[in-house]
Amino acid sequence: VPTDNSPLRSGKGYAYEGGIRVPAIVSWPGVLPAGVESDQPISSVDYLPTICEATNTGLPNDRAIDGVSLLPHLKSSGKKRLDRQAIFWHFPHDRHAPGPYSIVRSGKWKLIRWYEGQVELYNLENDLGETNNLVREESEKAAELDAMLSKELARIGAKLPRPNPAFANNAKK
């Protein structure tokens, strides 16, 4: 692992919190209160709606907008919750073991679907280091999140990874 982000698991570019969780700092003197901390997870897809709202610019209407504006949350000193059910990540590329993945994070729950066949479920409130896969113990929650992830991937027309026939033929030799 190129980085050590303890107590978070793994490093930059991986599906675990050590690879996707980074702090965000927002400063807008005279508009946003200073020194406020928030526990709300955000994503880079939130920047476009936030900047558009901050500049009174309409959102593009020729594409789906995946993020939400952070302004109501930021202006409330972090008291107003973000208006979303979940955050999604989709990485259909085979860059490193165990391969391509998609993620849904909803509240304290995080589900990772590895396209090599395994699914992992973590309660980030109790297990920030993602050491205890709860997919068997919390099978209903895993199924709920997996269905939510499937619905979102279908909504956005996500390209899903598929086996490389050339690689499969080489593996048989």
Helices and strands as residue ranges (DSSP letters): H 17-20, G 44-46, H 47-54, H 71-75, E 87-91, E 101-106, E 109-114, E 119-123, H 139-156, H 165-172
